[in-house]
Amino acid sequence: MKGTVLVAGLGLIGGSLCISIKKGNPEAEIIGYDRNPKDLSLAKELGIIDQEAGSFEEGAENADLIILAVPVIQITKLIQALCKVGLKKNVLVTDAGSVKSPIMETAKLLTDKGIAFIGGHPMAGSHKSGVKAAKDLLFENAYYILTPGEDASAQRLEELQSWLKGTRAKFLQLNAREHDELTGVVSHFPHLIASSLVHTAKSAQENFPYISRLAAGGFKDTTRIASADPQMWSDITLQNNNVLIKLLRDWKEHTGELLEMIENQDYDETYRFFSEAKEFRDGLPVKSKGAIPAFYDLYIDIPDHPGVIAEITSVLAEDEISITNIRVLEMREDAVGRLVISFLSNGDLEKGKTVLQEKTQYEVF
């Protein structure tokens, strides 16, 4: 498609959307806006945007598509600002916020003026942040939820998906309430629990100074999402407060049942608890991207020998397979350890697995 696209907010998501839109629509002109002049200049320097907007209003005036890729609270403020700008007649406005109800409510200010607004949420992310981490593969095979308002036509929905075709995402339509409840369960609430577990470990460290050294493997995997941006998650938590309050109350009741089960030494109920959790967890789609950022991990059993990690990474480098993270689990002297390598995409993971199986003697899974 031809036209001018304004992307407000040039972080990981906004920057990646710029790259994806340009890839799917080479003739589009991408204008970027960010409150941080350094991020704006860096995006231009990296070729992520074609032009820098002098102000949000200036960029919005000439845009055919406006994407608001800033925190939820800021999105509502930018929507209010758009109501005072002389926009193009057929402009299309969307966002990339993680909570939809407050955004869709505010967006009525635009739709009442005849301006088309379709809510959006690309459900993907990374352990890296900022415009420097932006990649066109970020959204590949991820779910991209669209929350059209009552006035959004099928034609405008099709238009937005055409603009976003370069993301190679899977589009799914929900209303704002459904979106917030769903992401509350599978994304927002797990972040609260993960952070709570970290606080528990931090408190225990007063009595057990070595806890930070021993808290590896399973603990780090379980709480990895607690390392996310605290400003972003404070915003999300407070904006989706009604859903999270209900989930926390349900969780409180559930933990009471767990406490009673353990106090009563009830083996049958304890076994049922773990068995049902395992059955549900094992039934989840493998290597899919959802509300929680996907991690394409490959596990390799390795001996405690000098140079073994260098050998494995060299094999991957020879085949030009990039990795995003590497760590060792359960490594003890004179024992087999487990190396975990993270890749950007499922394609890289499968290629890496094949190469390592062909060129090394280690067990890869």
C-alpha positions in Angstrom: 0.0 0.0 0.0 1.1 3.6 -0.6 0.7 6.3 2.0 2.2 7.9 5.0 2.4 6.1 8.4 3.0 7.9 11.7 4.3 5.7 14.5 4.2 7.4 17.8 6.6 5.6 20.3 9.8 4.1 18.9 10.5 1.4 21.4 10.7 -2.3 20.7 7.1 -2.6 19.6 6.9 0.7 17.7 10.2 0.2 16.0 9.4 -3.3 15.0 6.1 -2.2 13.5 7.9 0.4 11.5 10.2 -2.3 10.0 7.4 -4.7 9.4 5.1 -2.1 7.7 8.0 -1.0 5.4 8.7 -4.6 4.5 5.1 -5.3 3.6 4.6 -2.0 1.9 7.9 -0.8 0.4 6.3 2.4 -1.0 5.0 3.6 2.3 6.7 6.5 4.0 7.3 5.9 7.7 7.3 9.0 10.0 8.4 8.5 13.5 7.6 10.4 16.7 9.1 9.9 20.2 9.3 12.2 23.2 13.0 11.1 23.5 15.0 13.0 20.8 17.8 10.5 21.1 15.5 7.5 20.3 14.0 9.5 17.4 17.4 10.3 15.9 18.6 6.7 16.4 15.5 5.3 14.6 16.3 7.6 11.7 20.0 6.7 11.8 19.2 2.9 11.8 16.8 3.4 8.8 13.8 2.3 10.9 11.9 5.4 9.9 12.1 7.6 6.8 11.4 11.0 8.5 11.3 12.5 12.0 8.1 14.3 13.0 8.8 17.7 14.6 5.8 17.1 16.8 3.1 14.5 17.2 0.5 16.9 15.8 2.7 17.7 12.8 3.2 14.0 12.0 -0.5 13.2 12.5 -1.8 15.9 10.1 -0.3 14.2 7.0 -0.7 10.5 8.0 -2.9 7.9 6.3 -2.3 5.5 9.2 -1.5 6.5 12.8 -0.1 3.9 15.2 0.1 4.8 18.9 2.8 2.5 20.4 3.2 4.2 23.8 2.1 3.1 27.3 -1.7 2.9 27.8 -2.0 6.1 29.8 -0.1 8.0 27.1 -2.3 6.4 24.4 -5.4 7.9 25.9 -3.7 11.3 26.0 -2.6 11.1 22.4 -6.1 10.1 21.3 -7.4 13.3 23.1 -4.7 15.3 21.3 -5.8 13.9 17.9 -9.3 15.3 18.4 -7.7 18.8 18.1 -5.7 18.0 15.0 -6.8 18.6 11.4 -6.5 15.0 10.2 -7.0 13.5 6.7 -10.5 12.6 5.9 -9.9 8.8 5.6 -7.1 8.5 8.2 -7.1 5.2 10.2 -5.9 5.2 13.8 -4.8 2.2 15.8 -2.7 1.4 18.9 -0.5 -1.3 20.3 -1.6 -1.1 24.0 -1.8 -4.1 26.3 -5.1 -3.0 27.9 -8.0 -2.2 25.6 -11.0 -1.1 27.7 -9.7 2.4 28.6 -8.3 3.0 25.1 -11.5 2.0 23.4 -13.6 4.1 25.7 -11.4 7.2 25.0 -11.4 6.3 21.3 -15.1 7.2 21.1 -13.9 10.8 21.0 -12.5 10.1 17.6 -15.3 7.9 16.3 -17.8 10.5 17.3 -16.0 12.8 14.9 -16.1 10.2 12.1 -12.4 9.2 12.5 -11.9 5.4 12.2 -10.2 3.8 15.2 -9.4 0.1 15.6 -7.7 -1.1 18.7 -4.6 -3.4 18.4 -2.3 -5.5 20.5 0.6 -7.4 19.0 1.1 -10.1 21.6 4.8 -10.5 21.3 7.9 -9.2 23.0 11.5 -9.8 23.9 13.9 -9.7 26.8 15.5 -6.7 25.0 13.9 -3.3 24.8 14.3 0.0 23.0 14.4 0.8 19.3 17.8 -0.8 18.9 16.1 -4.2 19.6 13.5 -3.7 16.9 13.2 -6.6 14.4 10.8 -7.5 11.6 10.6 -11.1 12.9 9.2 -10.0 16.3 5.6 -10.6 15.4 6.0 -13.6 13.1 3.3 -16.2 13.9 2.4 -14.2 17.0 -1.3 -13.4 17.7 -2.2 -9.8 16.8 -5.5 -9.0 18.5 -7.7 -6.3 16.9 -10.5 -4.7 18.9 -12.7 -2.8 16.4 -15.2 -0.4 17.7 -18.9 -0.6 16.8 -18.4 1.8 13.9 -15.4 0.0 12.4 -16.3 -1.4 8.9 -15.0 -4.6 7.5 -13.3 -2.5 4.8 -11.3 -0.6 7.4 -10.3 -3.8 9.2 -9.1 -5.2 5.9 -7.2 -2.0 5.3 -5.4 -2.2 8.6 -4.5 -5.8 8.1 -3.0 -4.9 4.7 -0.9 -2.3 6.3 0.3 -4.9 8.9 0.8 -7.8 6.5 4.6 -7.5 6.9 4.3 -8.5 10.6 3.3 -12.1 9.4 1.2 -12.2 12.5 -2.1 -14.1 13.1 -4.9 -11.7 13.4 -7.7 -12.3 15.9 -10.7 -10.1 16.7 -12.0 -9.7 20.2 -14.0 -7.0 22.0 -12.1 -4.9 24.6 -13.6 -6.8 27.6 -12.7 -10.2 26.2 -9.2 -9.0 25.5 -8.6 -7.6 28.9 -9.9 -10.7 30.7 -7.9 -13.1 28.5 -4.6 -11.2 28.7 -5.2 -10.7 32.4 -5.2 -14.4 32.9 -2.3 -15.4 30.7 -0.1 -12.4 30.8 -0.8 -9.7 33.4 -1.6 -12.0 36.3 1.5 -14.2 35.7 3.7 -11.1 35.9 2.2 -10.3 39.3 2.8 -13.8 40.6 6.4 -14.0 39.2 7.2 -10.7 40.9 5.6 -11.9 44.1 7.8 -15.0 44.0 10.9 -12.8 43.6 9.9 -10.7 46.6 9.5 -13.9 48.6 13.0 -15.0 47.8 14.3 -11.5 48.5 12.7 -11.6 52.0 14.1 -15.1 52.7 17.6 -13.9 51.8 17.8 -12.1 55.2 17.9 -15.5 56.9 19.6 -17.4 54.0 22.3 -15.2 52.5 23.2 -17.9 49.8 19.6 -17.9 48.4 20.5 -15.7 45.4 23.3 -18.1 44.5 21.1 -21.2 44.8 18.0 -19.7 43.1 18.9 -20.9 39.6 17.4 -23.3 37.1 13.6 -23.6 37.7 13.4 -20.5 39.9 14.9 -18.3 37.2 12.8 -19.8 34.5 9.6 -19.4 36.5 10.4 -15.8 37.4 12.1 -14.6 34.2 9.2 -12.3 33.3 9.7 -10.4 36.6 12.6 -8.7 34.9 10.3 -6.8 32.6 10.1 -3.0 32.6 8.6 -1.9 35.9 7.1 1.3 34.5 5.3 -0.6 31.8 3.9 -3.2 34.1 2.8 -0.6 36.7 0.8 1.0 33.9 -0.7 -2.3 32.7 -1.6 -3.4 36.2 -3.4 -0.3 37.2 -5.2 0.1 33.9 -6.5 -3.5 34.0 -7.2 -3.3 37.7 -10.7 -4.7 37.7 -9.7 -7.9 36.0 -6.6 -8.3 38.2 -8.5 -7.6 41.5 -10.9 -10.5 40.6 -8.0 -12.8 39.7 -6.1 -12.0 42.9 -9.2 -12.7 45.0 -9.7 -16.0 43.3 -6.0 -16.8 43.8 -6.3 -15.9 47.5 -9.1 -18.4 47.8 -7.2 -21.0 45.8 -4.1 -20.6 48.0 -6.3 -21.2 51.1 -7.3 -24.5 49.6 -3.6 -25.3 49.0 -2.8 -24.4 52.6 -5.5 -26.7 53.9 -4.4 -29.5 51.6 -0.8 -29.4 52.9 -1.8 -28.9 56.5 -4.0 -32.0 56.3 -1.2 -34.0 54.6 -3.7 -35.0 52.0 -1.7 -37.0 49.5 -4.6 -37.7 47.0 -5.4 -34.0 46.8 -1.8 -33.1 46.5 -1.2 -35.5 43.7 -4.4 -34.3 41.9 -3.2 -30.7 42.2 0.1 -31.5 40.4 -1.3 -34.0 38.0 -4.1 -31.7 36.7 -1.6 -28.8 36.4 0.8 -31.0 34.4 -1.9 -32.3 32.1 -3.1 -28.8 31.3 0.4 -27.4 30.9 1.5 -30.3 28.6 -1.5 -29.6 26.4 -0.5 -26.1 25.6 0.7 -25.4 22.1 4.4 -25.9 21.7 6.6 -23.0 20.7 3.7 -20.7 20.0 3.8 -16.9 20.6 1.1 -15.6 22.9 0.6 -12.9 25.5 3.8 -13.8 27.3 6.9 -13.3 25.0 7.9 -16.6 23.4 11.3 -18.0 24.1 12.5 -20.5 21.5 14.8 -22.6 23.7 16.9 -25.6 22.8 18.3 -27.9 25.6 21.6 -29.7 25.2 23.1 -32.2 27.7 26.8 -31.4 28.0 29.7 -32.9 30.0 31.9 -30.8 32.3 34.7 -30.5 29.8 36.7 -27.3 28.9 35.6 -25.8 25.6 32.3 -27.6 25.2 30.2 -24.4 25.1 32.6 -22.8 22.6 32.3 -25.9 20.4 28.5 -25.7 20.3 28.3 -21.9 19.7 31.0 -22.3 17.0 28.9 -24.9 15.2 25.9 -22.5 15.2 28.1 -19.6 14.1 29.4 -21.6 11.1 25.9 -22.0 9.8 25.1 -18.3 10.5 22.4 -19.1 13.2 22.0 -16.3 15.6 21.2 -16.8 19.3 19.5 -14.4 21.7 20.6 -15.9 25.0 22.6 -18.7 26.5 22.7 -20.1 30.0 23.7 -23.3 31.9 21.4 -25.2 34.2 22.4 -27.9 36.7 26.1 -27.8 35.9 28.2 -29.6 38.6 31.9 -30.7 38.5 32.4 -34.1 36.8 28.6 -34.3 36.0 26.4 -33.8 32.9 25.0 -30.3 32.8 22.2 -28.8 30.7 22.9 -25.9 28.3 19.9 -23.7 27.2 20.2 -21.7 24.0 17.5 -19.2 23.0 16.7 -18.3 19.4 14.8 -15.5 17.9 12.4 -17.7 15.9 11.2 -21.3 15.6 12.9 -21.5 12.3 16.3 -20.7 13.8 15.6 -23.2 16.6 14.8 -26.1 14.2 17.8 -25.2 12.0 20.0 -25.1 15.1 18.7 -28.4 16.4 19.4 -30.1 13.0 22.9 -28.7 12.8 23.9 -29.7 16.3 22.5 -33.2 15.9 24.5 -33.6 12.7 27.8 -32.1 13.8 28.0 -32.9 17.6 27.6 -36.0 19.7 25.5 -34.3 22.3 21.8 -35.0 23.1 19.7 -32.1 21.8 16.0 -31.6 22.6 
